[in-house]
Amino acid sequence: MFGFTALELARIQFGFTISFHIIFPAITIGLASYLAVLEGCWLRTRRPHYRDLYHFWLKIFAVSFGMGVVSGIVMAYQFGTNWSGFSEFAGGITGPLLAYEVLTAFFLEAGFLGVMLFGWNRVGPGLHFLSTVMVALGTLISTTWILASNSWMQTPQGFEILDGRVVPVDWVKVIFNPSFPYRLAHMTVAAFLATGLFVGGAAAWHLLRGRDNAAVRKMLSMAMWLVLVLAPVQAVIGDFHGLNTLKHQPAKIAALEGHWENHGNQALPLLLFGWPDMQREQTRFAVGIPRLGSLILTHSWDGQIPGLKSFPPEDRPNATILFWTFRVMVGLGLLMIALGVWSLVLRRGGRLYRSRAFLRMAMCMGPAGVIAILAGWFTTEIGRQPWVVYGVMRTADAVSPHGAPELALTLGIFIVAYLFVFGVGFAYILRLVRKGPAPGEGDIAREGGPGQDRTPMRPLSASDDRGDVPGERNTAEEAPSLDPRG
């Protein structure tokens, strides 16, 4: 297929499927905690907009959770079908870690998910809130185990190799490997930010269309507080993560910085733009800021890092890709910080819900968190190459002995199936977002009948046939709080 080898096709297939999969767990991690906060606020204040928001976002959580489970099953099968060499070699560590995730996180989520989705009028408020909290806790536990497994592949320790297979000798070192704390914090905060931006973007869209009510305002306010606090925190975590990566994977840092070699004691510039050329071994069209690279990478004014030329060509990751995926992630992070600061300025001036320029930026930033997660994941995984277990097992030794035609066929099937199945899922989520939280959505009458007190909640049957927005207001007269002059 287009001249790709079997190894390249296997990597593309895995990258394609994981790109779809990672979106849904990231959103469910953030939404589960958001739902717990909303229900807690409802129980404490009894303000109806908290209840309305809970029921609105519960529907989107249910769809995202289902698609995350489906895409995750495909990922698990690929370890056996396409990466049997890796499974045979490292299964003694990755297998138990994934099993622990199922036993602790997935069972916890599954045990309380039904009560959370369908038990609003079937159980007491305390038990329902406990169920929501347990589901949120389950998503965080799941994140912990998945990141422990992936981090071990990045910075492996606590093992021996016996008879050509990895054998764990110290599970504490396996789990708490050197990169694990930084990667866990980085990914968790990224999930919260992605969810906050998604929620804020949805609120901004409704405000721009004139749907100005307490629930929509609360959505935007909560989302912007989260972005204001967590975006700078994520930058700090990213800095510590970068220092850890420089210590354990210096070739990755050299690649994402487009740094090929040191020149005497000269400090490193921070390259803003450029095109790392793997054949020429240079970064073409480089535009940088003198000394800033040394300051950021080493926290010293004239510090240096190993250049790519100090590593054998076969051990170098693809700097052309890494250079830009990293800058997409960082650039979006800076925009998140700017959005949070802007929201604070407008909030202090009483114009948070009226500034159309700000609302347009918030709406456009809605998918930015997910895009940043994908860019960061590409940076992490491509930067590990050519190793599947860094410094221990090469990716070429991990792939199953399939031919290129078979992998090309299955990749084509995956592309068609994923675009259809998950395209429908994305469309349905956007349709739910378009409908928006309706005032009184959480009210349940006592008469019984379809959708009433004696019928369980049905989060997946939430949008009407046309996707119309009840009571939508489009004119300036109907939405005076969105005066274009504001």
Secondary structure as the mmCIF struct_conf table of DSSP 4:
data_model
#
loop_
_struct_conf.conf_type_id
_struct_conf.id
_struct_conf.beg_label_comp_id
_struct_conf.beg_label_asym_id
_struct_conf.beg_label_seq_id
_struct_conf.end_label_comp_id
_struct_conf.end_label_asym_id
_struct_conf.end_label_seq_id
TURN_TY1_P TURN_TY1_P1 PHE A 2 GLY A 3
HELX_RH_AL_P HELX_RH_AL_P1 ALA A 6 THR A 45
HELX_RH_AL_P HELX_RH_AL_P2 PRO A 48 THR A 81
TURN_TY1_P TURN_TY1_P2 ASN A 82 ASN A 82
HELX_RH_AL_P HELX_RH_AL_P3 SER A 84 GLU A 101
HELX_RH_PI_P HELX_RH_PI_P1 VAL A 102 PHE A 106
HELX_RH_AL_P HELX_RH_AL_P4 PHE A 107 PHE A 118
TURN_TY1_P TURN_TY1_P3 TRP A 120 ARG A 122
BEND BEND1 VAL A 123 VAL A 123
HELX_RH_AL_P HELX_RH_AL_P5 PRO A 125 GLN A 154
BEND BEND2 THR A 155 THR A 155
BEND BEND3 GLY A 158 GLY A 158
STRN STRN1 PHE A 159 LEU A 162
TURN_TY1_P TURN_TY1_P4 ASP A 163 GLY A 164
STRN STRN2 ARG A 165 PRO A 168
BEND BEND4 VAL A 169 VAL A 169
HELX_RH_AL_P HELX_RH_AL_P6 TRP A 171 ILE A 175
TURN_TY1_P TURN_TY1_P5 PHE A 176 PHE A 176
TURN_TY1_P TURN_TY1_P6 PRO A 178 SER A 179
HELX_RH_AL_P HELX_RH_AL_P7 PHE A 180 LEU A 208
TURN_TY1_P TURN_TY1_P7 ARG A 209 GLY A 210
HELX_RH_AL_P HELX_RH_AL_P8 ALA A 214 HIS A 248
HELX_RH_AL_P HELX_RH_AL_P9 PRO A 250 LEU A 256
TURN_TY1_P TURN_TY1_P8 GLU A 257 GLY A 258
TURN_TY1_P TURN_TY1_P9 GLY A 264 ASN A 265
HELX_LH_PP_P HELX_LH_PP_P1 GLN A 266 PRO A 269
STRN STRN3 LEU A 270 ASP A 277
TURN_TY1_P TURN_TY1_P10 MET A 278 GLU A 281
STRN STRN4 GLN A 282 ILE A 289
TURN_TY1_P TURN_TY1_P11 PRO A 290 ARG A 291
HELX_RH_AL_P HELX_RH_AL_P10 LEU A 292 THR A 298
BEND BEND5 HIS A 299 SER A 300
TURN_TY1_P TURN_TY1_P12 TRP A 301 ASP A 302
HELX_RH_3T_P HELX_RH_3T_P1 LEU A 308 SER A 310
BEND BEND6 PHE A 311 PHE A 311
HELX_RH_3T_P HELX_RH_3T_P2 PRO A 313 ASP A 315
HELX_RH_AL_P HELX_RH_AL_P11 ALA A 319 ARG A 348
TURN_TY1_P TURN_TY1_P13 GLY A 349 GLY A 350
TURN_TY1_P TURN_TY1_P14 LEU A 352 ARG A 354
HELX_RH_AL_P HELX_RH_AL_P12 ARG A 356 CYS A 364
TURN_TY1_P TURN_TY1_P15 MET A 365 PRO A 367
HELX_RH_AL_P HELX_RH_AL_P13 ALA A 368 ARG A 384
TURN_TY1_P TURN_TY1_P16 GLN A 385 PRO A 386
STRN STRN5 TRP A 387 VAL A 389
TURN_TY1_P TURN_TY1_P17 TYR A 390 VAL A 392
STRN STRN6 MET A 393 ARG A 394
HELX_RH_AL_P HELX_RH_AL_P14 THR A 395 ALA A 398
BEND BEND7 VAL A 399 VAL A 399
BEND BEND8 PRO A 401 PRO A 401
HELX_RH_AL_P HELX_RH_AL_P15 ALA A 404 LYS A 435
HELX_LH_PP_P HELX_LH_PP_P2 PRO A 437 ALA A 438
TURN_TY1_P TURN_TY1_P18 PRO A 439 GLY A 442
BEND BEND9 ARG A 446 GLU A 447
BEND BEND10 GLY A 449 GLY A 449
TURN_TY1_P TURN_TY1_P19 PRO A 450 GLY A 451
BEND BEND11 GLN A 452 GLN A 452
TURN_TY1_P TURN_TY1_P20 ASP A 453 ARG A 454
BEND BEND12 THR A 455 THR A 455
TURN_TY1_P TURN_TY1_P21 PRO A 459 LEU A 460
BEND BEND13 SER A 461 SER A 461
BEND BEND14 SER A 463 SER A 463
BEND BEND15 ASP A 465 ARG A 466
TURN_TY1_P TURN_TY1_P22 PRO A 470 GLY A 471
BEND BEND16 THR A 475 THR A 475
TURN_TY1_P TURN_TY1_P23 ALA A 476 GLU A 478
HELX_RH_3T_P HELX_RH_3T_P3 PRO A 480 LEU A 482
TURN_TY1_P TURN_TY1_P24 PRO A 484 ARG A 485
#
